[in-house]
Amino acid sequence: MKLRFESILKKYMVFFLILTVCAAGFCGFFAKWAFRDGAHGMGFEAILDGTASRPAVHRQFLPHVVRFVADAIPEASKDKLKDKLNKSAALDKRYAQVQIPQKYVIEYYLMYVICICAFIAAIWVLRALLTEILQDSVVGTLGAVFFALIFPYFEVLGGYFFDFTEILFFFLAARFALHGNGIALLILAPLAEWNKESFFFFLPTLYPLLRCHHSTRKAASFILISMFFSGLVYLGILQAYAGNHGGMTEMHAWDHLKLMFSPLAYFKTTSIYGIPLGSGMFLPHMLCVALIAKKTWHYLSTPWKTHAKIALVLDGILYFFFVVPDEIRDLSMLYVTLMLLTAYFFRDLLQQHGWQKVQQ
């Protein structure tokens, strides 16, 4: 009985730790960006209306979810709930960036709750992934909560609600592939693509992991069929919003070339938790990442190394040609690799001080 109570207490404390750091990370994000309220072409109201510019309007998974839930609420209850939310003004009082459109009050609060839950779920999945690979629950937890705290710093030029579900889908996909669960990947792919088109390009990076469990043909089939389903979803989205302003992509290769030769570009700062810290391609941060990679790359198994190389090539090309410079949130296909290397780095630091491995 005592051991069972201690086990429950331990799990609760881990959950509370993840809940706390996710709350801090999400508040850091939301205080700076909210849901891009009032932003031209990409604000919350425009995306809910379906009138936002492309490609922002393509990210329709969460907007459809909140509209579906809101529509399921009886009209009488909906009016009372809306009045209660307006009266409390819980978000308006806490965040200066918040500008809740009156016709989407319920949807706005639903989006807020869903994003927090998605963030917590993403960090929980990341912890499980790191713990399984490193066989150390303490290091896995440390790596996951570290990501939760630094995540807002990846949202340099803009933060978006679909970023939280994107990392959740990426971490889930990596875990499915690690276990060779191609069927789960097939089910996940259309939903993740509905959330953001980046999932289509993330799928090929998972082939080396699936290959550990399946033949070449079967592993490739899982990836190709998942990409086919994702492609169909994306084509449907393109067709649905073909009349909206903007295009599928924007070219930014020249912008990147110009920025590469600007010394000041490597020393930008931003304030997330009230303290100005490095932002974007901040040179000290890039040197830290390079050092961590140098010291821990050899720990990765061959499949994970191949995954990382494919992700680096695909995401690097997409980032250079189609992403606004410094918008490092669009290097999200490298998040799993970054946190694996960082977790190994944490493990080495702990072991240098006599830390004994703690298994899950």
N, C-alpha and C positions, 0 to 999 in steps of 0.2 A: 504494500500500500504506500509506504514511504517512497520507494523508488518510483512508483507510478506518479505520485504527486510531484516529485522532483523533476521528472521528465516533462510533465505538463507545464510546470513553472518555467523550465528552460525554454520550451517552445514558445510560451507566451512572451518571455523576455526578448527572444529573438524577433518575434513578430512586432513587439512594441518598439524595438530598436529600428526595424525597417520602416515601421509606420512613422516614427519620429523624423528620421532623416528624409523620408519621402515628403513629409509635410514641409520640412525646411526647404528642400529642393523645389517643390512645386510652388511654394509661396515666393521663393526667389524668382522663379520664372514668371509667375502670374503678376507680381507687383511691377515687373518691367514691361510685360507685353499684354497682359490679360488675354483676350481672344482677338487681338488686333482690331478692337472695337473702333468703328468709324473709319478704318483704313480704306483708302480708295482701291476698289477692285478686289479686295481680299478680306474685308471686314466680316464680322460674325453674321450680321444681318444679310449682307450680300450673298454669302455662301449658303445660308439657310434658304434664301429666296431662289437660289440658283442663278442669280444675275452677276455673280462675281466674274472676274477675268480668268481666262485660262492661263496657266494650268492650275491655279489655286482652286477653282471651282470643281476640278476633277476629283478632289479628295472628299468623297461624299459618304463614306462609310458611317462616320459618327453623326453627321447631319441627318442621315436617314434614320439612325437609331433613335436620336432624341426626338425627331418628329413623330416616329412611330409610337414611342412611349407617351409623348404628350397627347397625341390623338386618341390614345386608348383611355385617357382619363375622362370620366363623364363631365359634361359641360358645367353642371352645377358645382361639382367639386373643383373643376379647373378654375372657375371664377373666384372661389373662396381661396384657393391656393395662391393664385396670382395676387390677390389683395394682401394676403398674409406676407408674401415674399416682398412686395413693394413696401409694405409698412415696416418690415424689419430692416430692409436695405442692408442685409448682412454683408454683401460683397461691396456695395457702394461705399460703405463706411470704412472698410478695411483697405481698399485698393483705389488709388487715385486714377488709375488707367481705365477703370471700369465704366462703360457707357452701355447699359443694358437697354436694347430696343424693347419698347413696351409690348409689341406684339409677340415677342419671343422671350418673355420673362421666364416662363417655366422651362423652355428649351435651354436657356442660358444656364440656369442652375443645374439642370440635368447634365449638361456638357461639363460643367465644373466638377460634379461628383464623379462622372464616368472617367474623366481624365485623371483624377486623383486615384481612383481604383485601378485604372490601367497602369499607372506609374508604379503603384505598390505591387501589382501582379508582375510587372516587368522585372522589378528588382528582386522579387521572390524567385522568379524563374532563373534570373542571372545567378543568384546565390546558389541555387540547386545545380546549375551548370558548372560553375566554378568549383563547387564542393566535390562534385562527381569526378571532374577531371584531375584536380589536385589531391583528391582524397583527404581533404582537411576542411572541416566545417568552419573553423575559426577564420582561416585565410579566405575561404569562400565568402563568408559573411563580410569580412573586412573589405574585400574587393567590390562586393555588390553595393555596400553602403557608401563607399568612396565614389562609385559611379553616380549614385543618386545625388550626391552633393555637388559634383562637378558638372552634371548634365546641363544645368542652366547656362554654363559658360560656353557650351556648344551652340546655344541659340543666340548668335552674335548680332545678326542684322534683322532678326524677326523670330518670334516664337509662335508656334501654331499648335492647335489642339491635336492635330493628327500625328504630331511627333511622338506623343506618348503611346499611342496604339502602334505606331511604326516600330518602336523599340521592343514592345511586347511581342509583336509578330516575328521580329527578327530573332529574338531570344528563344521563342517557342520553336521556330523553324530549326534553329541550330540544335536544340535539344532533341527534336524529333529525328533529325538527321544523325545525331550522335548515337541514337538508339536504333537506327535503321528503319524508322517508322515512316515508310513512304506513303502509306494510306493517309495518315494524319496530315502529311505535307500536302497531299492532293486536296484535302478538305480545307486546309488553311489558306492555300494559295489564292483562291478567288476573293476571299474576305480581305486578305492582306493587300491584294492588288486594288480592290475597291477603296481601301484606305489611302494608298499612295502607290504610284507607278514604280517606285524603286524596288518593290518586291520582285518584280519580273527579272531584274538584273541580279538580285541577291540569290536567286534560285541556283544558278550554275555554280556558285561558290560552295554549295552543299554537296555536290557530287562526290568529292573525295571522302566525305564522311559516310555517305550511303554506301560507297564502294567497299567499305570495311565489312558490311553485312550482306551485300548482294553481289551477284555477278555484274560484269561490266554492262551487259545488255539490260538487266533489270534496273540497276541504279540509274543508267542513262534514261530509261523509259520513265521512271518516276519523275526525273527532272524535266524531261521534255513534255510530258503530259501536264505537269504542274504549270510549266511555262505556257502551254497551249491554253489551258483554262484561264490563266492570268491574262494572256493576250486577248482572249475573247471578251473578258470583263473590261479591259482597257479600251478595246475598240467600241464596245457598247457605250462607255462613258464619253468617248470622243464624239460619237454620233449624237448623243443626247445633248451635248453642249457645244455643238459645232458652230452655232450662231453667236456664241459669246465673244466678247472682245479678247484679243490676245491670241497666242499660238500655243502649240504643243510644247515648244521649248524656246529659249532665248540664247543667242550666241554670246559668249563672254570670253573667248580665247584671247582676244586682243587686250581686254581689261586685265586678265591675269598676267600677260606678258609685261604690260606697263607697270603693274604693281610689284612684280618680281624685282625690279630695279629701283624701287623706292625704299630707301632705308627706314623711313618713318613707318612704313607699313608693318614692320616687324616689332613695333613697340606700342601698339594701341592698347588701351585699357578700357575696362567697363566696370560698373558697380552692380553687383547682384545682391550681396548680403550687407550692403552699406559700406563696403571697403573697395576702393579701386584696385582691380587686379588685371592681369594680362588678358587680352581678348584676341580672338581669331588666331592668326598665324604669329602669335607672340613668340619672339625668338627664344627666350629662356624656356618656355614650355616645349617648343619643338626640340630643343636640345635635350630636355628631360625625357621626352618620348624616344628620341634616338638612343639615348643611353640605356633606357629600360629595354628597348628592343635588342640592343647589342648584348646586354648581359643575360637576357632570358630566352632569346630566340631558340637556342639549342634545346630547351626543355620541351618545346612543342613536338608532338608526334608528326610523322610525315604527312598524314591526312590533314592535320591542322595547319601545317606549313603550306600545303598546297591550297587549302581554303584561303589562307591569308594572302597568298600571291595572286590568286584569281580575283579576290575582292579588291586588292590594291590596284590591279590593272584596270578592272572594270570601273570602279568608283573613281580612280584617278582620271581616267579619260572623260567620264561624265562630268566630273567636277571642273576640269580644265576648260571644256568646251561649252558647257551649258549652265554653270552655276556662277552666281555673282561672287567675286573674290571675297574671301574671309567668311563666307557663309558655310562654316565648317559643320553645321548640322547636316549638310548633304554629303558628308563623309561617313554617314551612319553605317554603311556596310562594313566598316572597319571597327565598329564598336566592340564586337565580340573578341576580335583579335587583340585590340588594345587592352581590354580588361583581363584577358588570359595572361598576357605578358605582365601586366601590372600586378596581378595576383601572385604570379611566380616571383616577382620582385619583392613583394611584401613577405612572401614565405622565406626568401633568402635573408631578408633583414631580421625577421623573427628568429630564424635558426642561428644567426650570428650571435644572438643573445640567449642562446640555450633553450629556445622554444621547442617543445615536443609536439609532434603532429597530433591533432585531434580529429578523429574520423567521425563521419556522420553517424 
